[in-house]
């Protein structure tokens, strides 16, 4: 895992922790602006998506406490309680 991969995942986790949700569009825009296109790809449905290694690192940080809402394209906490 690259330092940038880890840095992006930490940013994603921090954003979700602070606001309770993380919209993929916001994450994609942040990643494009700060890290370039190499961490973004177009998925089979034609949507901009985040590099799989970044998502793996992000999942390690939230430890399964966040879920992906595939209809609204965001990650959110699986419970009302956010842990540090």
C-alpha positions in Angstrom: 0.0 0.0 0.0 1.3 3.4 -0.9 1.6 6.3 1.4 -1.1 8.1 -0.7 -3.4 5.2 -0.4 -3.2 5.3 3.3 -3.5 9.1 3.4 -6.7 9.0 1.2 -8.2 6.3 3.4 -7.5 8.3 6.5 -9.1 11.4 4.9 -12.2 9.4 4.0 -12.5 8.0 7.5 -12.1 11.5 9.0 -14.7 12.9 6.8 -17.2 10.2 7.6 -16.4 10.5 11.3 -17.0 14.2 11.3 -20.2 14.3 9.3 -21.6 10.8 9.8 -21.6 10.0 6.0 -19.2 10.2 3.1 -20.7 10.7 -0.3 -18.7 9.0 -3.1 -18.9 12.1 -5.3 -17.3 14.2 -2.6 -14.5 11.6 -2.1 -13.9 11.2 -5.8 -13.6 15.0 -6.3 -11.2 15.3 -3.3 -9.1 12.5 -4.6 -9.0 13.8 -8.1 -8.0 17.3 -6.9 -5.4 16.2 -4.4 -4.0 12.9 -5.7 -4.9 12.7 -9.4 -6.8 10.2 -11.6 -4.6 7.2 -10.7 -6.8 6.6 -7.6 -10.1 6.8 -9.6 -11.6 4.4 -12.1 -14.8 4.0 -14.0 -16.8 1.0 -12.8 -18.9 -1.3 -14.9 -22.0 0.9 -14.5 -20.1 4.0 -15.8 -19.6 5.7 -12.4 -16.4 7.2 -11.1 -15.2 5.0 -8.3 -12.4 4.9 -5.8 -9.3 2.6 -6.2 -9.9 -0.8 -4.6 -6.7 -0.6 -2.5 -8.0 2.8 -1.1 -11.3 1.2 -0.2 -9.6 -1.8 1.5 -7.5 0.6 3.6 -10.7 2.6 4.4 -12.5 -0.6 5.5 -9.6 -1.5 7.8 -10.0 1.9 9.5 -13.7 1.7 10.0 -13.5 -2.0 10.9 -16.9 -2.9 9.5 -18.7 -0.1 11.4 -19.6 1.6 8.1 -21.8 0.4 5.3 -22.1 1.4 1.6 -25.5 2.6 0.5 -25.5 1.5 -3.1 -28.7 3.5 -4.0 -27.5 6.8 -2.6 -23.7 6.3 -3.2 -22.5 7.0 0.3 -20.9 5.3 3.3 -22.5 5.7 6.7 -22.2 4.3 10.1 -24.0 1.1 10.8 -25.1 2.4 14.2 -25.9 5.7 15.7 -22.8 5.5 17.9 -19.5 6.6 16.4 -16.4 5.1 18.1 -13.0 6.7 18.2 
